[in-house]
Amino acid sequence: MLDIRIIREKAEEVRERLKARGGEHWKLIDDVLACDESRRAAETSKQELQSKRKTTSKQIGMMKSKGEDSSAIEAEVRAINEKISKFDALAEESTTKQSDLLLNMPNLPHENCPVGDSEDANPVVREWGEQPQLSEPKDHVDLAAQHGLISWDDAIRISGSGFAVYRGKGARLERALINFLLDTQSDNGYEEVNVPHLVLRECMEGTGQLPKFEDDMYGTEPAESDGRDTLFLAPTGEVPVTNLYRDTIVPEADLPIKLVAYTPCFRREAGSAGRDNKGIIRMHQFDKVELVQVVDPDTGFEVLEELTAHAESILQKLGLHYRVIELCTGDVGQSSAKTYDIEVWAPGHGKYLEVSSCSCFGDYQARRMKLRFKDKEGKNRFPHTLNGSGTALPRLYVALLEQCQQPDGSIRIPAALVPYFGSETI
């Protein structure tokens, strides 16, 4: 959620930075300011009336002590009370409307975020490793079928399309990757946490999945009052892990907070028909290891470089070729101020696949979650939050199979993964 003070003091700058994102959100600034002005005017009038009521009430006490008739002044106090109630209602109405507007408004892109309309404007920041030279690379679907690693027919039988059943060495490889990812990030200084997979609506709003992306989410428990879901299957570990600190004030000495969690993730992927639907590239349920940091606001964008390096370390240890791109203003996510995507090479598909997205949200999520820290002067401030996939399992799985395939049809297991998998080849 954007800081209303920044909107109030730098309205034109906020408009321009929102325009850079594309869309029409910049047009809401006038509505936000109108709500703010209405709320503040109502609060001022209410305070003036409260002061007048206090003075008048004292008069009533003095008159009664002298045996004088105070009925006229008492009527005046009742009239003041009615006016206070009206200004109260007006302030509450303006506050609610302003809050709804701000909940739907995206974050401001970082000042140095590359400007562009779409993913075509995303610059490549760096590459690591060399693309493996394979004469006739198979894709992961053929490789999985050849070695009996994944069954899509079984998944369709029990859950429908968009799911997968890992079997035998395929299931062992998935488990080996999860443990390898968790251990690597623990070595990078992250505390492992195991969190619920069902989260409250407030948690989804806190990290920015709602209200914009509700059609992509699996709601599970509609409320009787308005029919909206109150519980959701977590679409990413970012939601339960970041919300561990929702509505709390943490000591400054506890920063930075660094957490890692393995979670299954659930997404409807509404509107994604035909997009990367082959195999396990895009699914309704998939595994992911998530990195979350809560840091001092003076260090947020520096920490983003560190967190991105931690996600990259996975691919480097596995020896997989990848590249890092920075998202432009027209492609950066709703809640993010700055994002790097890590894309791993999939030779069987002949393209790069996003395997991690690392973002700094500034204080946008912290404001939505009412997450604060107490600084050395005793003042409550909003920290910066960051998260990144460390990494998403399906596309890492795809890249590993496709980059490590051998001429004889076998799959070489990277050395760093062998202790977890228990064999050097499939």
FILUMFI-440948 format. One record per residue (C-alpha): residue in three letters; x, y, z. Coordinates in steps of 0.1 Angstrom, whole numbers, plus 5000, padded with zeros to 4 digits. Layout:
N
alaXYZ;...
***
This chain:
426
met500050005000;leu501350344991;asp502150605018;ile499350865017;arg501851125028;ile503951064996;ile500751094975;arg499751414993;glu503251574990;lys504351444956;ala501151374937;glu502551464903;glu505651244908;val503450954919;arg501250994888;glu504250984865;arg505750674881;leu502350494879;lys502050604843;ala505350424836;arg503650094846;gly500950134820;gly497250114828;glu494950364844;his495950354881;trp497550704879;lys494050844873;leu492950734908;ile495350974925;asp492751254924;asp490151024940;val492650934967;leu493451294974;ala489751384975;cys489051115000;asp492051235021;glu490851595020;ser487251495030;arg488551275058;arg490851535072;ala488151805070;ala485651585088;glu488251505115;thr488951875120;ser485251965123;lys484751675147;gln487651795169;glu486352155169;leu482852025179;gln484351805206;ser486152105221;lys482952305220;arg481052025236;lys483552005264;thr483252375271;thr479452375269;ser479252075292;lys481252255318;gln478652545316;ile475852295323;gly477652175354;met478152525367;met474552625360;lys473152325378;ser475352385408;lys473752735410;gly470252595405;glu469852765371;asp467852625341;ser470352455317;ser467852295294;ala468652525264;ile472352445267;glu471652075271;ala469752085238;glu472752255222;val474951975234;arg472551715219;ala472751905186;ile476551905188;asn476551525194;glu474451475163;lys476851685142;ile479751485157;ser478051155147;lys477651285111;phe481251395108;asp482251055123;ala480350875096;leu481751105069;ala485351045081;glu484750665083;glu483250665048;ser486150855033;thr488650635051;thr487050315038;lys486950455002;gln490550575004;ser491650235018;asp489850044990;leu491550274964;leu494950224979;leu494549844982;asn493949834944;met496850064935;pro500149904925;asn503549994941;leu505650264926;pro508450124904;his511950204916;glu513450524902;asn516050324883;cys513650064870;pro514150034832;val511150204814;gly509149984790;asp505749864780;ser506149484782;glu508649204788;asp510249284754;ala511849584771;asn513449374799;pro517249404797;val519549104803;val521749194834;arg524048894832;glu524548534821;trp526248244838;gly527747934822;glu527547804787;gln524547654768;pro525147284766;gln525747174730;leu523246904722;ser522746774687;glu519146654691;pro517946754726;lys514846584739;asp512346784760;his511546684796;val508346524786;asp510046264764;leu512846224790;ala510346164818;ala508445914797;gln511645734787;his512745684823;gly509245654840;leu509845974861;ile506446144857;ser502946024849;trp500446274836;asp497846004829;asp497745924866;ala497446284876;ile494546334851;arg492746034866;ile492846174902;ser492846554897;gly492446644860;ser494746844838;gly497447074852;phe498846824877;ala501546564877;val502446244896;tyr506146184902;arg507045814904;gly510145614914;lys513345794906;gly511246094895;ala509746134929;arg513246084945;leu514646354923;glu511946594934;arg512646524970;ala516346544966;leu516046884950;ile513847014978;asn516346905005;phe519247044984;leu517547384981;leu516647405018;asp520147315029;thr521847555005;gln519747845017;ser520247745053;asp523947775046;asn523248125032;gly521948225066;tyr518148165063;glu516048015091;glu513947735079;val510247755087;asn507347515080;val504147705076;pro500347625070;his499247595034;leu495947755041;val495948135047;leu493448395057;arg492148655032;glu493948925053;cys497248745045;met496548745008;glu495749115009;gly498849185030;thr501249055003;gly499249194974;gln497648884959;leu494249024966;pro492149194954;lys493749194919;phe494448824914;glu491448664931;asp490448474899;asp493848294899;met493448174936;tyr491847864951;gly489447994978;thr488147725001;glu485747875027;pro483148135017;ala481948365045;glu478248375051;ser478048755052;asp479348855017;gly480148525000;arg483848604997;asp486348335006;thr488048375040;leu490648095035;phe492848025005;leu495347764994;ala498647944994;pro499648044959;thr503248094970;gly505248055001;glu505648435002;val502148465016;pro502348255048;val506048325054;thr505948705051;asn502648725071;leu504348555101;tyr505048915111;arg501649065101;asp500349325126;thr503549305148;ile506249545159;val509649375158;pro512749515176;glu515349675153;ala517949435167;asp515949145150;leu516549285115;pro517349145091;ile514948855093;lys515848585068;leu513448295063;val513247995039;ala510347755035;tyr509347475013;thr505647475003;pro503447334977;cys501747624958;phe498247634943;arg497147854914;arg494147834890;glu496247994863;ala493148154849;gly493548274814;ser496748084808;ala495447824784;gly497947744757;arg500847924775;asp503747684784;asn501247404792;lys503347124780;gly504646894808;ile505247054841;ile506147404831;arg502847554842;met500647364867;his497847414892;gln499947264920;phe503747274922;asp506547274948;lys508647574956;val511347684981;glu510848054990;leu513248305004;val511848605025;gln513648885041;val512449175063;val515149445065;asp515849805075;pro514350045049;asp517750195042;thr519149865029;gly516149705010;phe517449754975;glu521049654984;val519649335000;leu517849254967;glu521249204951;glu522148964979;leu518948774978;thr519148734940;ala522648604944;his521348344969;ala518748224943;glu521448214916;ser523748004938;ile521347704933;leu521847704896;gln525547764899;lys525947464923;leu524047254898;gly526047384869;leu522947494849;his523247774824;tyr520948074831;arg520548444827;val519248724849;ile516948994835;glu515549304852;leu511849374848;cys510849704832;thr508149934845;gly505549774823;asp506349424834;val507149454871;gly504649294894;gln501749464912;ser503449484946;ser507049504935;ala509249814932;lys512149624916;thr512449274903;tyr515049044888;asp513948724870;ile516348434868;glu515748234836;val517247894832;trp517947744797;ala515747454786;pro517447314755;gly514647064747;his512247364744;gly514847594729;lys514147874753;tyr514748024787;leu512247954815;glu511748174846;val512847974876;ser512948254901;ser511648604906;cys513348814932;ser511749134943;cys512049424968;phe508649564977;gly509849864997;asp507449925025;tyr504349845003;gln503649505018;ala504649615054;arg501949895052;arg499349655041;met500249405068;lys500849665095;leu504349525100;arg506649765118;phe509849775137;lys510950005166;asp514050205158;lys516750325182;glu514750645189;gly511750435198;lys509750535167;asn507750275149;arg508750245112;phe507850025083;pro510549785071;his511249675036;thr510149325026;leu511749104999;asn511148764985;gly512448534958;ser511948174946;gly514947974958;thr513747814935;ala510547694918;leu510847314914;pro509047234881;arg511147444859;leu514347364877;tyr513446994872;val512847064835;ala516147244831;leu518046974850;leu516646694828;glu517146874796;gln520647024802;cys521946714818;gln520746464792;gln523446244777;pro523946104741;asp523045754753;gly519745884767;ser520745874804;ile520546184827;arg523646294846;ile522946404882;pro525046714891;ala527746644916;ala526146874943;leu522946674941;val524346324941;pro524546294980;tyr520746374981;phe519746164952;gly522045864959;ser523145804923;glu525245984896;thr522845904868;ile519345814858;
***
